[in-house]
Amino acid sequence: MENNHLHPRPYVPEGDEIVEFGPFRLHVAGRLLQRNEVAVKLGSRSLDLLIALVERAGDVLSQRELIARAWAGLVVDEANLRVNIASLRKCLGEGKDGARYVINLPGRGYSFVAPVTRVRSESSSRKPEATRSPDFRSASQQPVSAPEHSLPEQLGRLIGRDVSVRGLVELLTNHRFVSIIGPGGMGKTAVAISVAHTMLDAFGGAVYYVDLASVTDASVVPSAIASVLGLKVQVQDPKPSILAFFGARRALLVLDNCEHLIDEIATLAEWLYKSAPQTHLLATSRELLRVEGEHVHILPPLDVPPVSDGMTTSDAMAFPAVQLFMDRVAASGVQETLTDEMAPLAVEICRKMDGIALAIEWAAGRVRSHGLCGTAELINSRFNLLWQGRRSAPPRHQTLQAMLDWSYNLLSESERRALYRLSVFVGPFQLAAAQRVAADAVFTEVEVAVAIASLIDKSLLSPSMLNGSSHLRLLDTTRTYASAKLAGSGEVNSVSRKLAEYLIEQFNRSSDHENERRAADRDVMLVGNMRTALAWAFSEAGDGELGVLLAALAAPLFLRLSLLDECHRWCQAALSQLGSQEDSETHLILQDALAISALFTRVDRDDLRNLIERGLNLARKFDDHERELGLLAGQHIVMSHLGCFGEAVEVSWRSLELARRVGSPAGIIMSEWMLGCAYHLAGDQAGALCHTEEGFKQAAAHGEMNVDRLGFAHRTRALIILARALWLSGAADRAAEVARQAVEEAESDERPMSMLVALLYASTVFLWRGDLEESAALANRLTQHVGRYSFGTNAVFGIALSGEVALLRGEFRTAANKFREALGTLRTEKRHNVTTTVNRSMSAALLECGEILEAEAMITAAMEGAEARHESFNMPELLRTRAQIGLVSGRLDPRATEVMLWHSIELASCQGALSLELRSAMALGELLASEERTEEAYSILAEVYHRFTEGYETRDLRKARQLIEAWRPTIPFAKST
């Protein structure tokens, strides 16, 4: 029986609304959150935010709305909101076991996405008002509060597909992998979207829709999937991050329009089916994928009435094909109703169309201009001739081809010309773009607009809305058909050139001050068309000069969308064809984008160093200060990775001087933080603290400016450097606070690179403190994060950190094995900043394992490498470890060991690294005590210990206190702790 004294029942106001989600119950009026009947401690601001988000579950609340709700009447910075959202997520256990509650939509705000149930306290024993059970619903039902997903809107009325939808839901539930097969125009996409909407609740909103129509290069398929999943892929192969994303998560992935990339998708789908046992796959294609696990649902034609005498309107309208036909007739603006006399004609039209949905819609589109009788006559004459000898052909796509031929032959010459020229577009496009690409000296833009209106009427071109803006789109089947007509016209190059030129004009006209929503809309609309234009421009029949301009304009687009490998590929192609544009501003843009994309996708640091240097030379030539500052930041990172800390300091000073000279506040802030990092690594902790804190002062003076260059928040990196420098200087408790703040802000920031930086270096702070559980948790999160976002060989850091955790636990053999595994990759990549630290840790582990000779060889090599690179940051720890190993091996006598430890203490003191002084003082004290020089040992260690003002419960200070008390038990402790 539950002890009510331990868990007293809270007061809940009469009639209080209760919102249930996951294991939580939120009492709105009572302002109480419970998890499994136990109250959850939550700050008042975070609780206000939770109530606001839950009240409008499924909606997106802007940052302004949330701030007004939680800080009514106050003026606060958005950073306060991010911190409280991070705190809320932590309390809810966001991310544990795949749980998702609050998501951030960049540029829009936050949304509560978990299923919710609302009840009243006085009727809590009754059935809830709105349940969120996992039962599958019919296609027409909508969830009460649908979680965020990537699905297009569901058709208001899907005619004649209820049986297929129910059957597909059952197939997907029982077999996980289903392909909807049928000819183009049968309605596969509409059915797949309806099935996905029906199963939203069953998958807790984890339904992801990938339209592959805009992907023309098979190698880009994994990137397209990763983009829909929200993964910012940093390496060439995003498949590991896709697998890490799904993991054990129960989810549904819809792959629409697979036929043009059938081999690549078949292989990928089979791999995902085998590798992610909780992931369900729904594919649409004109042909089978023919891979393991695939279950096929052949989408049948819509039912058509049988041939019979006396067909009435009610008889005909009982069949889905006729229902769809009349629905589309009415949608075209025809006000006629179907009579008993006309019903046989409608039935005959549908039968001639073989029940193919798209063919029926095309026929219905002719009723407005030809009437029902005239449309039937067209089919019986022209169309029927085209079907002679083809209707019995087994492949249904031949039937669709016949239908497309018929529709095409019904068009006027101008309509045909517009249709096949518009097939150059992939994805949505605007009327102005269509006019520009389809028009020529004879076929004017006005005539193109008239032809487009006619194509819309005939259902060959689909209008749509994208965030309030009108767009046009060709169905994939229509575009494929029209593309063949374009190829036969001999106009491919001229039309492709117009597309490329139009895209160049659009990018040149776009404003740097364009709002985020408009920029996002433009990106969605342009990315597929940009790929098409680039592929043509760099083909044998293309135009390399146009390709160079396109690549330079597309590079920022690819970087914004984190399509780094594509950015790198097209920039390389463009740089190889610069010609007369060498040493131009275009060259600078390409070189800059190539360097940035390579920073996170390539491992050759020396090559990257050269790329950045070439970019810097061009930036200086053209006085492009912003790009120069960005490239200097990249150069600073490369120097840090190579262990060239002195050069990193020089680069940072050059960046600061440039930023001050050109008056760039963001550049000044970033440069101060770069200097803080460089001095920290160079072994000057006072300088690190000074410059890092100066950067924060400058940021506050300019409104907490968040510097975002190279794909991560430099503020997060600065917080980590501040935390590390604080620990080294002896402020262990403040270091922990700042490290936790860095992780929380990175969570709110939601940029994968920011989180990578925070997890990697925050874990070192807790390792140094001896906080075993917290450091292990951060190391595990890092490993998962790297896997999810495919940060390439950055996985090595998770291995190295797990070795450090094992060393802290006293699992010396495990630690040594982990370090050995990590060092191979670190040395290959020349990550000397980390290699030296791992070498020292491995030497310590080998010493504890009794492998003295290898430990000595490793620590000696580590010291020699550090000295060669003028690394001073690691030197106190290297000297301490070298002294301890040398004493055990006999290579150093006690006197030489003492001298080396004094050298370590003095060097740590010069660096302002009080915590490292303490470690070496403890080692020296233990040596002196072993020689019965305990009074001297006490004096040395106590002097260092008494300079600390905090952190007394950390691992090192507890050990120091124990040693002091053991060496001089008769003398009162000199300073209270």
N, C-alpha and C positions, 0 to 999 in steps of 0.2 A: 504494500500500500504506500502511496506517495506521502512523504512527510510534508504536511502543509506549513510547518514552521520553517522548513528550509526553502520552500517555494510558495510563499503566501500568494493567494489569488488577488490580483490587482483590482482596484475599483474601476468599473466600466460603466459610464453613464447610460441610463435607460435610453434605448433606441439608438445607441451609437452604431454608426455604419462600420462594418468590419470588412476588410478587403483581404482575401486569402490568396497567396501565391507561393508555390513551392512549399517549403516547411514553415512559412511565415504567416502570421495573422497581424494585420495592422488595424488598430482601433483608432479611427480618425479623430472623433471628438475627444476621446480619452488620451490621445497623443501617446500611444503605447505600441511598441513593436514587440511581438513575441516570436520566438523560434521554438517549435515543438513545446508550446505552453510555457516557455521560460522567457522572461523579459530580456530584451537585447538592449545593452547600453549604447545609446546613440545621442550625439550632440543635437541640441535644439535646431541649429541651422540645417544639419543633415536631415533631421526628421521633417522639417518644413519642406525641404526639397523632395523627399520621398513622397510625402502626401501630395504635393503638386504634380509630380510625375505620375503617380498611381491614379489620381483623379482623371487624368487624360491619357490612360495607358494606350499605347499604340500611336499616339500623336507625337509630333516633334515640338518641343518647347524651346524657344530661343533662350540664349543666355540672358538677355534682357528681362524676359518674363520670369525666369527663375530667380534672378537677383531681386527683382521687385517683390517676389513672393517671400523670400527668406530674409531680405534686408529692407523691408518696407521703409521708405523715407530716408534711407541712408545712401551715401555715395561710396561704393566699394569697387575694388579692382576685380577683374575677371579671374585673377589668380585665386581669390578667396573662394569663388565658385568651384574652380577646378579642384582645390584642396578638399572642399567639403564633399564633392562628388566622389573623389578618390576614397575618402573616409567612409562614405556610404557604401561604396562597392566592396570595400574591405569587410565591413560589418555583415553584408549580405553574402559574403563568400563568393563573390564574382569570379568565375573561371574555374572553380572547383567542380570536378566531375562534369564539366561542360556547361555549368549553370550560367545563364545570361539574364541579367535584369535591366541594367542601364547601359545604353550604347550612346556613343557620340557620333553625330553626323557632321563632319567638318563643314564649317561655314553655315550650318543651320541650327544646331543646338543638341539637345539630349532627348532620348525617348525611352520610356519603360516598355520593354518588349516581352516580359514574361506573361503567360496566361494568368488571368485574374478571375476571382469569384467574389461577388459582393453579396453580403447578408446583413441582417439587422440583429443587434444583440438580443432583443427580446424574443426573437424567433430563431435563435441559432440552432435549435434542435430540429427545425424544419428543413425541408429541402431548400437549398440555395436558390436565389432568384435567377441566377445565370450560371450554369455549370460549364466547366472547361474540360469535360472528359475527353479521353483520346479517341472516342468513337468516330468513325468516318461518316461524314455527312454527304447528302446529295449535292450535286454540282451547284444547285441554286441557292444553297444555304451559305451564309457568311458567318464567320466567327464573331463573337461579341466584341472582342478587342484583338484583332489580328496582330501578331508580333511582326517586327520588321523582317522583310524578306526581299528577294530580288525578283519576284514574279511580276510580269506585266499584268495590267488589269484584266480581270476575267470578263468574257463576253457577257453582256446582259442576258442573252438568251442563246443557249447552245442547243440547236434543234436536232433531235433524232439521235443523240449520242449518250443518253442516260445508261443504256445497257453496256456500251463500251466503257464508259467512265467507271461504272461499278465493277465490271470485269477486270479492268486495269488496276483498280485499287486492290482487289483481291489478289491478283497476280503479283503486284509489287509487295504486298504484305507477306506473301508466302514464299516468294522466290527471289526478291531483292533486285533483280536485273531484268528489265522488260524493254523491248524495242517495239515501237509502233511503226508498222510498215505499211506503205501504200504509195500510190503515185502522187505526184505533185498535184495540189488542188483538192485533195481528199479531205483536208481538215485536220491533219495530224497535229499541227501546232496548237490549234484551238482546243483539241481534245487533251493534249499533254498539259496545257495551262490549266484546264478545268480540273484534271486529276490532281495536279499539284496544289491548287487551291483547296480542293476537297480534303487533302491530307495534311494541310498546314498544322492543324491541332495535333494530329498523331505524331508529328515530328517536332512539336514544340516550337514551330516557326522556323526550324532549321531546313528551309527549302531554298535551293539555289538554282536559278535559271540562267543558262548560258546559250545565247543565240550565236551560233557559229556562222551565220550568213555573212558577217563582215570579215571573217577570217579567210584569207585566200592562200596563206602560206601554212602548210601542215605543221611546220616547226613552231608556229606561234600558238597552236592549240593549247598547250599547257599554260602559257602565259595568259591567254584569254580566260581560262578557267580560274587561274589564280587571281586575276583582276576582279572577277565577280565575287570571289570569296573574300575580297578585301585584303589580300596578301600583297605586300610591297616586296616583290621579288628582287633580290640583290645579286643573283647569280644566273648563269646561263640555263641551268636546268631547274625549273620550278617544281618538278614532280615531288621531290622530298618534302617541300613545304606543303603541297597539296595533301599528301598523305599524313603529314603531321597535323594539319588542320582538322582533318576528319578523325584520325586516330580511332578512339573507341566511341566517338560521338554518333548518335543515331541521327541520320540526316538523309535528305533526298536531293540528288543532283540531277537536273534535267538538262540533257544535251540535245538541243534543237537544231535541225538542219544539218545532219551529219553526212549526207550523201556525197558532197563534193570533196570531203576529206576522209573518206570511209576507212582507208587503211590505217591512218594515224589514230583516228578515234577508236577504231576497233581494238587496236593494241593497247591504247591508254585505258579504255573502259574495262578490258579484261584484267589489266594490272590492278586497277582500282578495286574491282570486284573481289579479287583474290586477297588484296592487301588490307582492305578496310572492311572488316566483316559486319560493321554496323551501318555502312553506307548503302543506300538503295539508289539504283540508277534507272532513269527513264530516258530513253533515246527516241528520236524520230528520224526516220530515214526512208529513202525510196527503196533501199535494199537491205537485206539482213547484214548484220555485222559479222555473223558466223564465228563467234568466239565462245569460250567456255562460260557457262552460267547464263547465257542469254536465253530468255523466254520471249517468244514472238507473239504479238497481237496484230493480226492483219486487219487493218481498219476497213470494214466493209463499206460498200456504197450505201447511200441513204436508201431506205426502203421505198420502192415505187409501187403504185397499185398494179395489180395484174391486169392483163387484157381481159376486158369483160364488157358486155353490153349494159346500157343503162347506168353508166357511172354518174353519180350525183356529186354535188359539191361536198356534202358531208362525207361521202365515201372517199373522195379524193383527199380531202383535208385530214383524213385519219392517218395519212402516210407522211413521214418526215420530209421526203423529197419535195412534195407539193407544198408542204408547210413552209419550207425554206424558200421555194420559188416565189410564193405569194408574199412572204415577208420581205424579200428583196425587191419585188415589184412595188410594194407600198413604200419602201424606203427610198426608192428612186423618184417618188413624188406622184406616182400614178394613183388616182383616187378610186379606180374601178374596183368593184368587188367581184369575186368569182361566182358565176352563175352556173346552173346545171347545164346550160347549153355550152358554156365555154370550158367546163371542167375537163372534158376529154382532151381538149387541146393542151391544157396545162399538164395533164398526165402524159400525153405523148411527148411533149418537150422534155419533161423530166426523164422519161424512159430513153429518149434519144441521147440524153446526156449521161446515161448509164449510172445515174444517181451520184455522180461526182459533184461534190459541194461547190467547188469553184466554177465548174462548167455551168452548173445551174445558176449561179450568181451572174455569170457573164450573160447567159440567155435572158435572165430577168432584166438585166441592164438595157437590153434592146427593146423592151416592151414600150418604154416611154416614147421612142422615136418611130417604132414600126407597129406598135399595137400587138396584142396577143396573137391575132391571126397572121399578121405579117411576120412575126418572129417564128411562128410555126412553119410558115412557107419558106423562110430562109433556111431553116434547119432541114426541111424536107428536100430542098433543092441543092443549094451549095454544100451545106455541111454533110448531107447524106452522101454526096459524091465523094467527099474526102474520106468517109469512113469505109467505103467499099474496099474489101480485102484487108482492112486493118482491125475491124471490130473483133475478129476472132484471134488476133495475135495475142499470144500468152502474156508478154510483158505489158503491164498496165501503163508504163510510162509511154508506150507507143500510142495508147488511147489518149493520154493527156497531150502528147505531141499533136495528135490530130485535132484536138480541141483548141490548142494554141494556134495551130495553123488556120483553123476556121476563124477564130477571133481576129487574128492578124489580117486575114484577107478581107474582113469586114471593115477594116479601117481605111480612112482616106490616106492619100500619099503623105500628107503633112503629119497625120497621126502616126503613121508607121515610122516616119523619119524621127519624130520626137521620141517614140517608144524605144527604138534601138539605140539612139544616142544617149538616152537617160540610163541605159543599162550599165554605163561606166560608173555610176554611183553605187557605192556599197553602204548600206545603212540609210538613215534618214538624210534628206537634203531639203533645202528651202527653194521656193519658187524662183528667187533671183539666181540661184546657182543653176537651176534647170534651164532658165532662159539663156544664161551666158554660155553654157556648154552645148545646148542643142541648136542655138541660132547660128546662122552664117550670113553671108552677103545677100542671099536670096530669101532664106527662111528667117524672117525678122523675129525679134523677141516678142512682139505683140502676137504674131501668128503662133509662136511656141506656146504662149500662155493660153490661147484659144484651144490649141490641140491638147494641152494638159488638162483643161477643164473637161474636154470630151473624153479623154482617157479615164478620168476619175468617174465620170458618169457610167462608163462601160466596165467599171470595176477592174480595169487593168492597172490602175495607179491608185494607191491608197493614201488618203489624207490622214494625218494624225496630229496629236498635240503633244509637245514635249515641254513640260514646265511652262505652260501658257503660251508657247509659240507654235505656229503652224508649220508643219513639215510634210513632206511627201516621201513615199517609199514604194518601191516595187517589191511585190512578193518575190520570194526567191525563185520560184518556178518561172514566173514571168521574166525575171531578170536574166535567168539562164537562157531561156528561149530567145529573148531579145539580144543577148550577147552574141549568140550565133548569127543572128541577122546582121549585127554590127560587123562581125568578122567578115561576113560575106559581102558587105558593102564596100570594103576597102577603106573605111574611114577610121579604123582603130587608132592610128597614130594621130590624126588630126583632132579627134574627139578627146583622146588622152592628153594631148598637148593643151587643149582648152581647159581641161580639168586641172592640170598642173598650174597653168597660168592663173586660173581663177583662185585656187588655193593660195598661191603666192600673194595675190592682191588682197585676199581676205586677211591673211596674217599681217600684212603690212598696214592694213587699215585698223586693225584691232588696237584698242587703247591700253596702255600700260595701267590705267586706272580702272579698267573694266572690273565690275563687281564679281565676287566669287561665283554667284549663281550663273551669270551670263558666261563666264569663262568655263565653268563646268559643262554647261549646255553645249558650248562650242566644241569643247574637247570630245564629248560623246559623239557629236555629229561629224567631226573631222577625222577622227583617228582611223576609221576604216578607209575613207577616201584618200587620206594621206598615204597609207600603206600602198594602196593601188597606184597612186601617182608616182611614188618612189620606185616601186617595182618596174613600172613602165620606163621611167626616166633613166634608170641604170641598166635597162635591157639593151640588147644590140640595136633594136629599132628606136630606142629612146633618144633623149637629149641630155647628155651629161651635165651641161651647164645649168639647165633647169633643175636637174637632180641635186646639184650642189646647193642651189638656192632653197629648194624644198627641204633638204636635210637640215640646213641651218635654221629654217623656220620651224621645222618639226621637232628639233632637238629639245627645246623647252617643254613642248607638249609631252614627249615621251618621258622626260625627267619628272614632270608633274604627276604623271600616271605611274611612276616607278617602273616603267618599261625600259630598264637600264640596258639590258642586252640588245634590244632593238635600237636604242639610241646609239650604243657603241658601234653596232653593225653599220647603220646608215651614215654615221659620221666618218667611219673608216672609208666607206665607199666614196663619199664625197671628197674626202681629203686626197684620195688617190686620183681624182679627176679635177683638181683645182684649176689647173691651167693658168689662165690670165688672172684668176682671182687669188693666186698665192700672195701671201703677205697683205691680204685685204682684211676688212672688218669681218667679212664672211668667214675667212680663214680663222680669225680669232674666235668667233662663235663656235665653230666646229671643234677647234682645238680645246676650248674651254669645256664644252659638253663631253667630248671624248675623255678628257682627264677626270671629270666628275663621275661619269659612269664607270670608268675604269677603277676609280678609287674603291668601289665596293664590289666590283665583279672580277678584277684581275689580281693576281697574287705577286707578280713580279714588281717588287718595290723600286728597283733600280730603273726599270722601264717606265714606271709611273712617275718617278722623279724627273726623268727626261721629258715626258709628256707635259708635266706641269711647267717645267722651265721654258719649253717652247711656247706654251700659252702665255706665260708671264712676259716674255719678250714681245709678243704681239700686243698684249694689253698695254704695255708701256708705250709701244709705238703709236697706238691710237688713243692714248690718254683715257682708256676705259677703266676708270678707277674702281668701279664696283666689281668688274670681273677680276681686276688685279687683286683686290682684297679677298675675293673668294678663292682665287688660286693660291694666294699666300696662306690662307687657312688650310688649304689642301696640302701645300708644301710643309707646313708646320706639322701636320698629322704624319706625313711620310717620314720626316726627320725624327719624330718621336718614335715611330715604329722601328726605325733603323737604329735607335739608340744614340743618335747624333744630337744629344740634348743641347750642347753649346750652339749648334747651328739652329736648333729650334728656337733658342732664345733670340738669336740674331734675326731670324725671319719674323718673329713676333714683334721685335722693335721696329723693323722696317714697316710692318703692317700698321703699327700704332702711329708712326711718323706720317705715313701716307694718309691715314684716316684723319689725323689732326689737320694736315695740310689742306685736304679737300673738304673738310667740314662734314664728315660722315659720322653722325652719332652712333649708328649701328656698327660701323667699322671700329670706332673707338672702344665701344663696349666689348665687341668680339676680340679685339687686339689685347685689351687688358686681361681678359680671361685666357687668351692664348699665352700671354706672358706668365700668368699664374701657373698654368700647366707646365710651361717650359722650365720655370724656376723650380717648381716642385720636383720634376724629374731630374733636373741638374743638381739637386741637393741643396737648394737654398729655400728653406721653408719660410723664413721671414719674408723673403721676396715673394714667395707664392701667396702667402696670406695677404700681403700688401696689395698686390695687383688684382687678385681675385676679388677682394673686398672693394677695391676701387671700381672694378667693373660693375658690381652690384650697386654702388652709389650712383654711377653714371646711368645705369638702367632705371633706377628710381627717379632720378632727376628728369629722365625723358619718358616717364610714364610706364615704367616696367616694360620697356621694349624687349620683345622676345626675338632674339637674333636667330634666324633660321637659314643657314647656308649649309650646303653639302648634305641636306636631307635630315638633319637632326637639330634639336634645340641646343644651342651652345650654353644656354643657362643651365641645363641639366648637367652638362660636362663640368661647368664651373662649380656647381654645388658639390659634385663628387671630388673635385680637386680640393675644394675648401675642406671637405670632411677628412680627406687623407692628410692634408697639411695640419689640420687641427689635432689629429691623433698623434702624428709625429712630434708636434710641438708640446704634447702632454695633455691636451684637452680631450680626453677620451670620451667623456659623456656628451659634450657638444658635438663631437665628430659623429657619434651615433645618431643624434637628432638630425643633423644635416644630411647624413646618408639616407635616412628614412624619408626625409623631405624630397630628396632627389628621386627616389623610386616612386613616391606618390605623384610627383609632378609629371614624371615620365608616363605614368599610367593615364593621367588626365590628358597629356599631350597626344597620346595614341599614335605617335610616329615610331615605327619599329626600331629605327636606328637610335632614337633617344632612349628607348627601353633597353636596348643592348648595352649602351654605354652605362646606364644607371645600374643595371644588374651586375655587370662585370666588375665595376670598381667599388660599388657599395659593398659587395661581398668581401672584398679585401679589408675594408674597415672593420667588419665584424670578425673576420679571421684574426686580425691583429689584436682586437679586444679579447679574443678567446671566447666569443659568443658562438658556441658550437651549433646550436639549433638554428639560429637566425642565418648564419653564414651557409649552412647546409641547405636551408630552404631557398636562399637566393641563388645558390649554385644550381640547384635543380630547376628553378624557374628559368635560369639562363639557358640551360640545355634545351628545355622545351621551346623557349622563344627562338633560339637559333634554328631549331628544326622546323618550326612553323613557318618562318619567314625566309628559309633557305639562305642564310647568311654565309653560305659556303664553308670555308675552312675555319670560320670563327667558332665552329663546334669544338675546336681544340681548347678554347678557353674553359669550356665546361669541364673538359677532362682534367685540365690542370687544376682547376678549383676543387674538383672532387678529390684530387690528390692532396691538396692542402687540408681539406676537411679530414681526410683519413690520417694525415700526419698529426693533426690536432687531437684526434681521437686515440692516438697511440697505435694505429693500425699501420705499422711501418712498412711491411712488405707490400700491402695494397697501395700505399702512397708511392712507393718507389716504382711500382709497375705503371701507375697512372702517369707519373712524371715522365717515365721513359717513353710511353706512348705519345705524350704531348710534344716532347722535345723534337721528334722527327719532323713534324709539320712546322713547328716554330722556327727551326733552323732553316728549312727550305724557304720559308717566306721571309727570312731575315727579320723576324720580329724580336730584335735584340732587346727591346725594352722589357719584354716578358721573359725571354730566354734566360737572362742572367738570374732573375728571381727564381725561376723553376730549377735551374742548375743548383742554386744554393740550397733550396728545399730538398732536392733529391739527394744532395750530399749529406744533409742532416738525416734523411731517412735511411740511407745506406749505412751511416755510422751506427744508427740504432739497430740495424739488421746484422751488424758485425762485419760488414764488407768494407773493411777499413781502406784497403788499397784503392778500390774503385772510388770510394768517397773522397779520398785525398786527391786522386787524379782529376776528379770532376771539379772540386772546389778550386784547385790550382788553375785549371783551364778557364774556369769562370772568372777568376781574378785577373788572369792575363788578358782575357777578352775585354773586360770592363776597363782595365787600365789602357788598353790600346784605343778604345773608343772614348776615353776620358770620362767614363761614367763615375760619378761620385755618389749618386743617390744610393746605390746598393752597397757601397764600399764598407760602411760600418758593420753591416750584417755579414758581408763576405769575410771580413777580418775576424769577426767573432767566431764564425763557423770554422774558418781555417785554423784558428788557434786551438779550438776544441778538438778538431780532428788530428791536428799535428801532435798534440799532447798524447792522445791515445795511441797514435801510430809510432810514437817515439822519434818522429822527425824533428820535433821541437822539444827542447828541454823546458822545465818550468820557467826558467828565466826568460827565454825567448818568447814563450807563451804569454808571460806577463807583459812584456814589452808590446807584443802585438795587440793585446786587449786594451792596454793604455792608449795605443794608437787609435783603436776603434772608438774609445770613449771620447778622445779629443776631436776626432773627425765628426762624430755625431754632434758634439757640442758646437763645433763650427757651423754645422748645417742647421742648427736650431732644432735638432731632432732629439728632444728630451727622452722620448720613449725608447729610442735606440740606445741612448746613453744608459738607461736603466738596465736594458738587457745585457749590455757588455759589462756594466758594473756588477751585476749579479754573477756573471761568468767569472770575472776577476775575483770577486769576493769568495766564491767557492774554491778557486785555486788557492787563494791566500789562506783560507780556513783549513784546507787540507794540509798546509804547511805549519799549522798551529799559529797563524798570524790573524787570529779572529778579531782582535781589537782593531787592527788595520782594516780588515774586511768590513767590520761594522761601520767604521768611520767613512769609508768610500761609498758604501751603498746607502747609508743613512743620509749623507749629504745630497745625493741625487734624489732619493725618495722624497725628502722634505721639500723639494722644489715643486712637487705636484700639488695641485689644488682641487683636483677632481679625479674621478675614475678609480676610486680606491677598491671597488669590487670587481675590477677587471682582472684577468688571469695573471698578468705580469705583476701588478701591484700587490695582489694577494700573496704571490710567491715571495716578492721582495719583503713584505712585512713579516712573513714567517721566518725568512732567513735572518732578518735583523733581530727578531725576538730570540731566535736560537743562539745567535752569536753573543749577545750581551744581555742575558736574562736578568742579571743583577742590577743593571742600570735602567732607571725609569725611561720609558719611551720618550724620546726628546720632543716629539711633536704629535699632538693629538690628531687623529684622522677622523 
